[in-house]
């Protein structure tokens, strides 16, 4: 049975350190550090966090309808089995080295350097602003209904599935492995460079020089905006596109099929000239 603590405030260093089986209701955590550190089986409901590093080295934590103010930076690190739902997060650097992280209906207003090096990550209806480098170095990620404004997202991530996302993010998905993206929009230059086994299905892409230096790139029924020029440099790919492409530069091997291609550039730097089949379907 959980101990219920409600309608109180805590401040200073480690006020609830090492306490297990807690339910915190409408608690305000004033300035201090490590308020709920080294705890397990904690539930927090309608709490407000104004202190740094509140949940470190924790296990089995549920955080519901809470506010993490800008002062609660680096709030949840080195933990296992964390679920956050219906929360507002104004603090950066949330979530590092988490095993089994689930976020439902969470809004981040300042998501810089958030969700790094985490494993088994599930996001549902998450919105993130100012989210540079979000989800860097994570593995086994399942995302649906994600809206992002922030560059360098998903760098070095592995084993990722994304559905119904709108991403405004330059340099997204760099050096990733085993990523599949369905029914999404990705806006930002230099998409997916150095990715391995990147698959895009029913996606819309904008931004210059997308999808260069890829290995085993697959595109199915995707569209590309008018600013998608110099595509696919040194990539091996199978691409079936539903829109014209402004220009293709020095693809490596594979096949590109599009209704129209404005320019095909094969210069002295093309590594395997003639081995990528380029077709117009209209």
C-alpha positions as semicolon CSV with decimal commas, in nm:
position;residue;x (nm);y (nm);z (nm)
1;X;0,000;0,000;0,000
2;X;0,129;0,344;-0,094
3;X;0,184;0,622;0,156
4;X;-0,016;0,929;0,042
5;X;0,134;1,274;0,086
6;X;-0,084;1,564;-0,032
7;X;-0,119;1,940;-0,030
8;X;0,231;2,011;0,100
9;X;0,553;2,168;-0,018
10;X;0,914;2,055;0,007
11;X;1,240;2,239;-0,051
12;X;1,611;2,196;-0,001
13;X;1,821;1,885;-0,050
14;X;1,673;1,534;-0,083
15;X;1,349;1,577;0,116
16;X;1,209;1,235;0,009
17;X;1,535;1,060;-0,077
18;X;1,520;0,679;-0,080
19;X;1,147;0,655;-0,002
20;X;0,945;0,382;-0,174
21;X;0,573;0,329;-0,237
22;X;0,466;0,694;-0,237
23;X;0,170;0,872;-0,389
24;X;0,230;1,248;-0,410
25;X;-0,081;1,460;-0,466
26;X;-0,069;1,835;-0,532
27;X;0,281;1,874;-0,392
28;X;0,497;2,176;-0,473
29;X;0,870;2,121;-0,482
30;X;1,044;2,452;-0,418
31;X;1,412;2,519;-0,501
32;X;1,651;2,247;-0,400
33;X;1,792;1,927;-0,548
34;X;1,716;1,556;-0,578
35;X;1,375;1,570;-0,412
36;X;1,261;1,216;-0,498
37;X;1,594;1,053;-0,577
38;X;1,670;0,680;-0,534
39;X;1,300;0,593;-0,495
40;X;1,079;0,321;-0,642
41;X;0,705;0,279;-0,704
42;X;0,628;0,650;-0,682
43;X;0,319;0,820;-0,825
44;X;0,303;1,198;-0,865
45;X;-0,029;1,366;-0,947
46;X;-0,084;1,739;-1,003
47;X;0,256;1,826;-0,862
48;X;0,472;2,126;-0,951
49;X;0,848;2,092;-0,970
50;X;1,072;2,396;-0,925
51;X;1,377;2,201;-0,806
52;X;1,663;2,043;-1,000
53;X;1,716;1,671;-1,058
54;X;1,398;1,552;-0,878
55;X;1,385;1,195;-1,014
56;X;1,730;1,032;-1,048
57;X;1,807;0,662;-1,014
58;X;1,438;0,579;-0,977
59;X;1,233;0,273;-1,068
60;X;0,865;0,232;-1,152
61;X;0,750;0,594;-1,158
62;X;0,417;0,737;-1,281
63;X;0,394;1,114;-1,331
64;X;0,046;1,243;-1,418
65;X;-0,083;1,595;-1,484
66;X;0,229;1,762;-1,344
67;X;0,425;2,076;-1,430
68;X;0,802;2,084;-1,457
69;X;0,905;2,449;-1,452
70;X;1,215;2,585;-1,619
71;X;1,400;2,538;-1,288
72;X;1,347;2,159;-1,291
73;X;1,619;2,098;-1,548
74;X;1,768;1,753;-1,594
75;X;1,475;1,613;-1,399
76;X;1,477;1,239;-1,476
77;X;1,805;1,055;-1,538
78;X;1,944;0,704;-1,490
79;X;1,607;0,542;-1,420
80;X;1,386;0,251;-1,527
81;X;1,016;0,216;-1,605
82;X;0,911;0,579;-1,625
83;X;0,566;0,682;-1,747
84;X;0,467;1,047;-1,788
85;X;0,121;1,151;-1,905
86;X;-0,078;1,474;-1,945
87;X;0,218;1,687;-1,834
88;X;0,371;2,022;-1,929
89;X;0,751;2,042;-1,927
90;X;0,924;2,381;-1,949
91;X;1,266;2,248;-1,845
92;X;1,542;2,128;-2,082
93;X;1,756;1,815;-2,063
94;X;1,477;1,583;-1,951
95;X;1,540;1,208;-1,960
96;X;1,889;1,057;-1,989
97;X;1,982;0,691;-1,976
98;X;1,625;0,568;-1,917
99;X;1,518;0,208;-1,975
100;X;1,149;0,181;-2,069
101;X;1,020;0,535;-2,107
102;X;0,658;0,609;-2,204
103;X;0,521;0,958;-2,273
104;X;0,152;1,022;-2,345
105;X;0,003;1,366;-2,414
106;X;0,311;1,559;-2,302
107;X;0,406;1,910;-2,416
108;X;0,766;2,034;-2,402
109;X;0,820;2,409;-2,444
110;X;1,202;2,393;-2,423
111;X;1,309;2,042;-2,521
112;X;1,677;2,096;-2,591
113;X;1,894;1,788;-2,527
114;X;1,592;1,586;-2,419
115;X;1,559;1,205;-2,426
116;X;1,923;1,106;-2,476
117;X;2,064;0,754;-2,477
118;X;1,736;0,598;-2,368
119;X;1,620;0,247;-2,450
120;X;1,267;0,124;-2,525
121;X;1,097;0,460;-2,578
122;X;0,727;0,503;-2,659
123;X;0,581;0,845;-2,748
124;X;0,212;0,914;-2,809
125;X;0,077;1,262;-2,888
126;X;0,391;1,447;-2,783
127;X;0,466;1,807;-2,884
128;X;0,816;1,949;-2,849
129;X;0,945;2,301;-2,915
130;X;1,307;2,422;-2,916
131;X;1,397;2,054;-2,923
132;X;1,750;2,053;-3,064
133;X;1,911;1,709;-3,044
134;X;1,598;1,542;-2,908
135;X;1,610;1,159;-2,903
136;X;1,982;1,141;-2,973
137;X;2,144;0,801;-2,932
138;X;1,822;0,622;-2,837
139;X;1,728;0,266;-2,936
140;X;1,398;0,085;-2,987
141;X;1,175;0,389;-3,033
142;X;0,801;0,379;-3,119
143;X;0,647;0,720;-3,199
144;X;0,296;0,821;-3,306
145;X;0,148;1,168;-3,324
146;X;0,470;1,364;-3,272
147;X;0,504;1,736;-3,351
148;X;0,857;1,873;-3,330
149;X;1,030;2,204;-3,380
150;X;1,399;2,142;-3,321
151;X;1,705;2,056;-3,523
152;X;1,937;1,751;-3,523
153;X;1,661;1,516;-3,405
154;X;1,709;1,139;-3,377
155;X;2,084;1,153;-3,437
156;X;2,250;0,810;-3,403
157;X;1,915;0,650;-3,311
158;X;1,851;0,284;-3,392
159;X;1,543;0,068;-3,442
160;X;1,286;0,345;-3,481
161;X;0,926;0,351;-3,606
162;X;0,752;0,689;-3,654
163;X;0,388;0,737;-3,758
164;X;0,184;1,052;-3,820
165;X;0,455;1,303;-3,726
166;X;0,523;1,659;-3,835
167;X;0,892;1,736;-3,789
168;X;1,053;2,075;-3,851
169;X;1,410;1,966;-3,804
170;X;1,720;2,016;-4,013
171;X;1,982;1,740;-4,002
172;X;1,716;1,496;-3,881
173;X;1,790;1,122;-3,864
174;X;2,165;1,155;-3,923
175;X;2,363;0,833;-3,898
176;X;2,058;0,635;-3,789
177;X;2,002;0,264;-3,840
178;X;1,680;0,073;-3,906
179;X;1,433;0,361;-3,915
180;X;1,086;0,346;-4,074
181;X;0,867;0,656;-4,105
182;X;0,501;0,638;-4,214
183;X;0,253;0,908;-4,314
184;X;0,463;1,199;-4,190
185;X;0,601;1,538;-4,290
186;X;0,970;1,618;-4,250
187;X;1,078;1,977;-4,314
188;X;1,444;2,071;-4,297
189;X;1,763;2,057;-4,497
190;X;2,012;1,767;-4,507
191;X;1,764;1,499;-4,403
192;X;1,894;1,155;-4,319
193;X;2,260;1,181;-4,416
194;X;2,467;0,867;-4,351
195;X;2,156;0,667;-4,250
196;X;2,144;0,289;-4,292
197;X;1,818;0,110;-4,368
198;X;1,601;0,423;-4,368
199;X;1,252;0,363;-4,508
200;X;1,000;0,640;-4,583
201;X;0,638;0,548;-4,667
202;X;0,374;0,804;-4,773
203;X;0,586;1,092;-4,646
204;X;0,630;1,452;-4,760
205;X;0,979;1,599;-4,752
206;X;1,109;1,952;-4,791
207;X;1,456;2,107;-4,768
208;X;1,773;2,110;-4,974
209;X;2,003;1,811;-5,024
210;X;1,796;1,540;-4,862
211;X;1,895;1,178;-4,819
212;X;2,261;1,182;-4,919
213;X;2,522;0,918;-4,831
214;X;2,249;0,669;-4,732
215;X;2,283;0,292;-4,744
216;X;1,974;0,088;-4,836
217;X;1,738;0,385;-4,851
218;X;1,378;0,295;-4,946
219;X;1,108;0,547;-5,041
220;X;0,752;0,441;-5,118
221;X;0,488;0,682;-5,251
222;X;0,659;0,990;-5,110
223;X;0,642;1,350;-5,232
224;X;0,920;1,607;-5,239
225;X;0,879;1,984;-5,225
226;X;1,020;2,232;-5,474
227;X;1,321;2,306;-5,253
228;X;1,439;1,941;-5,249
229;X;1,735;1,983;-5,481
230;X;2,061;1,786;-5,512
231;X;1,898;1,473;-5,373
232;X;2,049;1,129;-5,306
233;X;2,420;1,203;-5,350
234;X;2,622;0,882;-5,306
235;X;2,317;0,692;-5,176
236;X;2,212;0,336;-5,255
237;X;1,836;0,341;-5,282
238;X;1,504;0,220;-5,417
239;X;1,276;0,525;-5,450
240;X;0,924;0,543;-5,594
241;X;0,804;0,904;-5,577
242;X;0,463;1,060;-5,641
243;X;0,594;1,410;-5,717
244;X;0,853;1,565;-5,945
245;X;1,209;1,604;-5,817
246;X;1,403;1,926;-5,878
247;X;1,743;1,762;-5,913
248;X;1,929;1,439;-5,842
249;X;2,305;1,440;-5,792
250;X;2,546;1,147;-5,821
251;X;2,332;0,865;-5,682
252;X;2,528;0,547;-5,618
253;X;2,326;0,238;-5,708
254;X;1,960;0,137;-5,718
255;X;1,652;0,292;-5,881
256;X;1,471;0,626;-5,874
257;X;1,125;0,661;-6,031
258;X;0,938;0,994;-6,031
259;X;0,680;1,169;-6,250
260;X;0,950;1,413;-6,360
261;X;1,308;1,498;-6,271
262;X;1,423;1,849;-6,348
263;X;1,797;1,777;-6,360
264;X;2,020;1,473;-6,325
265;X;2,377;1,565;-6,230
266;X;2,644;1,300;-6,291
267;X;2,984;1,462;-6,262
268;X;3,340;1,340;-6,213
269;X;3,266;1,264;-5,846
270;X;3,000;1,004;-5,924
271;X;3,133;0,678;-5,785
272;X;2,928;0,435;-5,996
273;X;2,800;0,617;-6,304
274;X;2,524;0,433;-6,483
275;X;2,445;0,184;-6,203
276;X;2,146;0,378;-6,064
277;X;1,840;0,349;-6,288
278;X;1,657;0,684;-6,313
279;X;1,308;0,675;-6,464
280;X;1,030;0,924;-6,524
281;X;0,688;0,768;-6,485
282;X;0,491;1,026;-6,685
